Amino acid sequence: MADVTDAQAEKLIKLYTKAEKEILAEVTKALLKGNSTYQLKAMLKNVRKIRKDLLGGARDWSTQAIQEAYEAGQKSTGLGGGVGFNAVHQQAVAVLAENAYGRFEIVDQVIGRRVNDVYRSIALENVTGQVVGYQTWQQTAKRIRSDMAERGITGFVDAAGKRWNMETYAEMIARTTPRQAMIEGTKNRLLEHDHDLAEIIGGIGKNTCDICRAWDGRVVSLTGKTSGYPTLDEARDAGVFHPMCTHNIATAMSFEDKK
């Protein structure tokens, strides 16, 4: 799975890093000539094109990365496919891919608002300068450039209060959503073969927290139907499989056989 996750993550990170640089270049160009209405409108037009291409790339990535990760999860069980279950897997992949893409749409909306704010701020200062006899857009442009140098294009805050720029948010999605897809692929393949138990296997690297480590090697019930074991949902509620988490689940047939 590491190969699938890492390769796909690098592809997405590169896509968003490139787009952020291009958008910053367009904004900077407009700021340096902020008293030019033509330049400001050109910025909006060029950024819209970058955003459109970025969303197209994000859509392609979501479809491919989720599919590969889900299938990797299925294969990791060592169990073959079942009759009549293909539609369930296809639906699961489609939902996971759409959820992943939805997060990219949020980023796009934030980019749009951010760039529109730049346009409005500079355009307003142009008018103010013309009315009172001096140009204040230079001060505004300097402030905006400084702010973007510190926070990047997006600089938005998520529901948990964490601040992200385009690159860090893309990396979080790139490393989190394929992992979630693999877990779902593993889970659904096990359930397809009437196995209700799975083992949480340890994560690696800096994203292994104390909460997750406490669940290393523990066996969970996928559905809650097997008594004596915590459920997969309880593990999630405890904080396992958080964003950037490297934990996973694996077949635990030996435990099931002992029941």
C-alpha positions in Angstrom: 0.0 0.0 0.0 2.9 2.4 0.7 3.9 2.3 -2.9 0.3 3.1 -4.1 -0.2 5.8 -1.5 3.2 7.5 -1.9 3.1 7.5 -5.7 -0.5 8.9 -5.8 0.3 11.4 -3.0 3.3 12.8 -4.9 1.3 13.2 -8.0 -1.4 15.2 -6.3 1.0 17.3 -4.3 2.9 18.2 -7.4 -0.3 19.2 -9.1 -1.4 21.6 -6.3 2.1 23.0 -5.7 2.4 23.9 -9.4 -1.1 25.4 -9.5 -0.4 27.5 -6.3 2.8 28.9 -7.9 0.9 29.8 -11.1 -1.9 31.5 -9.2 0.6 33.4 -7.0 2.4 34.5 -10.1 -0.9 35.9 -11.6 -1.8 37.6 -8.4 1.7 39.1 -8.0 1.6 40.4 -11.6 -1.7 42.1 -10.9 -0.5 43.6 -7.6 2.6 45.1 -9.2 0.3 46.9 -11.6 -2.6 47.2 -9.3 -3.8 50.5 -10.8 -4.5 48.7 -14.0 -8.1 47.5 -14.4 -7.1 45.5 -17.4 -4.4 43.7 -15.4 -6.8 42.9 -12.6 -9.4 41.5 -15.0 -6.8 39.5 -16.7 -5.8 38.0 -13.4 -9.3 36.8 -12.7 -9.6 35.3 -16.1 -6.2 33.5 -15.9 -6.9 32.2 -12.4 -10.3 30.8 -13.4 -8.5 28.8 -16.1 -5.9 27.5 -13.6 -8.7 26.6 -11.2 -10.7 24.8 -13.9 -7.6 22.7 -14.9 -6.8 22.0 -11.3 -10.3 20.7 -10.6 -10.1 18.5 -13.7 -6.8 17.1 -12.4 -8.3 16.6 -9.0 -11.3 14.7 -10.5 -8.9 12.4 -12.4 -6.8 11.8 -9.3 -9.8 11.0 -7.1 -11.0 8.4 -9.5 -7.7 6.7 -10.1 -6.2 6.9 -6.6 -9.3 5.7 -4.8 -9.8 2.8 -7.2 -6.1 1.7 -6.9 -6.2 1.9 -3.1 -9.5 0.1 -2.7 -8.3 -2.7 -4.9 -5.1 -2.9 -2.9 -7.2 -3.3 0.2 -9.1 -6.1 -1.4 -6.0 -7.9 -2.5 -4.4 -7.5 0.9 -6.9 -10.0 2.4 -5.7 -12.8 0.2 -9.4 -13.6 -0.5 -10.9 -13.9 -4.0 -13.9 -11.9 -5.2 -17.4 -13.1 -4.6 -20.3 -13.6 -6.9 -22.7 -10.7 -7.2 -20.6 -8.4 -5.0 -19.0 -6.3 -7.8 -21.8 -3.7 -7.7 -21.2 -3.1 -4.0 -17.5 -2.5 -4.5 -18.2 -0.2 -7.5 -20.6 1.8 -5.5 -18.2 2.1 -2.5 -15.4 3.3 -4.8 -17.7 5.8 -6.5 -18.8 7.3 -3.1 -15.3 7.4 -1.8 -14.0 9.1 -5.0 -16.9 11.7 -4.9 -16.2 12.5 -1.3 -12.5 13.0 -2.0 -13.4 15.3 -5.0 -15.8 17.2 -2.8 -12.8 18.3 -0.6 -11.1 19.7 -3.7 -14.2 21.7 -4.5 -13.9 23.3 -1.1 -10.3 24.3 -1.8 -11.4 25.7 -5.2 -14.1 27.8 -3.6 -11.6 29.2 -1.1 -9.2 30.1 -3.9 -12.0 31.9 -5.8 -13.0 33.9 -2.8 -9.3 34.8 -2.0 -8.6 36.0 -5.5 -11.8 37.9 -5.7 -11.0 39.6 -2.4 -7.6 40.7 -3.9 -9.5 42.1 -7.0 -12.0 44.0 -4.9 -9.4 45.4 -2.5 -7.2 46.8 -5.2 -10.1 48.0 -7.3 -11.5 49.9 -4.3 -8.2 51.5 -3.5 -7.9 52.6 -7.1 -11.2 54.4 -6.8 -10.2 55.9 -3.4 -6.9 57.1 -4.8 -8.6 58.8 -7.7 -11.1 60.6 -5.5 -8.8 61.9 -2.8 -5.8 62.5 -5.1 -3.3 59.8 -4.1 -2.8 56.1 -4.8 -3.2 53.9 -1.8 -3.2 50.7 -3.8 0.5 50.3 -3.4 0.1 50.0 0.4 -2.7 47.5 -0.1 -0.7 45.5 -2.6 2.3 45.3 -0.3 0.0 44.1 2.6 -1.6 41.4 0.4 1.7 40.2 -1.0 3.1 39.9 2.6 0.0 38.0 3.7 0.1 35.6 0.8 3.8 35.0 1.3 3.0 33.9 4.8 -0.2 31.9 4.3 -0.2 31.0 0.6 -3.2 31.3 -1.6 -5.8 29.6 0.5 -4.8 30.0 4.1 -8.2 28.7 5.2 -9.2 27.2 8.5 -11.1 23.9 8.6 -13.8 22.8 11.0 -11.2 21.6 13.6 -9.6 25.1 13.6 -6.5 24.0 11.7 -5.0 26.3 9.1 -4.0 25.0 5.7 -2.4 26.2 2.5 -2.9 24.5 -0.8 0.2 22.2 -0.6 -0.4 21.0 2.9 -4.1 20.4 2.4 -3.4 18.5 -0.8 -0.9 16.3 1.0 -3.4 15.6 3.8 -6.0 14.5 1.3 -3.5 12.6 -0.8 -2.3 10.5 2.1 -5.6 10.2 4.0 -8.3 9.4 1.4 -6.4 6.5 -0.3 -5.8 5.0 3.1 -9.5 5.2 3.9 -10.3 3.6 0.6 -7.9 0.7 1.3 -9.6 0.2 4.7 -13.0 0.1 3.0 -11.7 -2.3 0.4 -10.3 -4.6 3.0 -13.4 -4.4 5.1 -15.8 -5.1 2.3 -13.8 -8.0 0.9 -13.7 -9.6 4.4 -17.5 -9.1 4.8 -18.0 -10.6 1.4 -16.4 -13.8 2.8 -18.3 -13.6 6.1 -15.3 -12.6 8.1 -16.3 -10.1 10.8 -12.9 -9.6 12.5 -10.0 -7.6 11.5 -6.7 -6.6 13.1 -5.5 -3.0 13.3 -2.0 -3.0 12.1 0.6 -0.4 13.3 1.3 2.8 11.5 4.7 4.1 10.6 6.5 7.4 10.8 5.7 10.7 12.5 2.0 10.4 12.1 1.7 7.5 14.5 0.2 9.1 17.7 -0.2 7.7 21.2 -3.9 7.1 20.6 -3.3 5.0 17.5 -0.4 3.1 19.0 -2.7 2.0 21.8 -4.8 0.1 19.2 -1.9 -1.6 17.5 -2.6 -5.3 17.1 -6.1 -5.1 18.5 -8.8 -7.1 16.8 -12.1 -5.3 16.0 -15.5 -6.4 14.8 -16.4 -4.9 11.5 -20.1 -4.9 12.1 -20.4 -5.2 15.8 -22.0 -8.7 15.5 -19.1 -10.5 17.1 -19.2 -10.1 20.9 -16.1 -9.5 23.0 -14.4 -7.2 20.5 -14.6 -3.4 20.1 -16.0 -2.3 16.7 -14.2 -0.7 13.9 -16.4 2.4 14.4 -15.4 2.5 18.1 -11.7 2.6 17.0 -12.5 5.4 14.6 -14.3 7.3 17.4 -11.3 6.8 19.6 -9.2 8.7 17.1 -7.7 5.9 15.0 -7.5 6.5 11.2 -7.3 10.3 11.7 -6.1 12.5 8.9 -2.6 11.5 7.8 -2.8 8.4 10.0 -0.8 5.4 8.6 -2.7 2.7 10.4 -4.7 0.1 8.5 -6.6 -3.1 9.0 -5.7 -6.7 8.1 -7.3 -10.1 8.0 -7.7 -11.6 11.5 -9.1 -15.0 10.5 -7.1 -16.8 13.1 -8.9 -15.0 15.8 -12.2 -15.7 14.2 -11.5 -19.3 13.9 -10.9 -19.5 17.7 -14.3 -18.1 18.5 
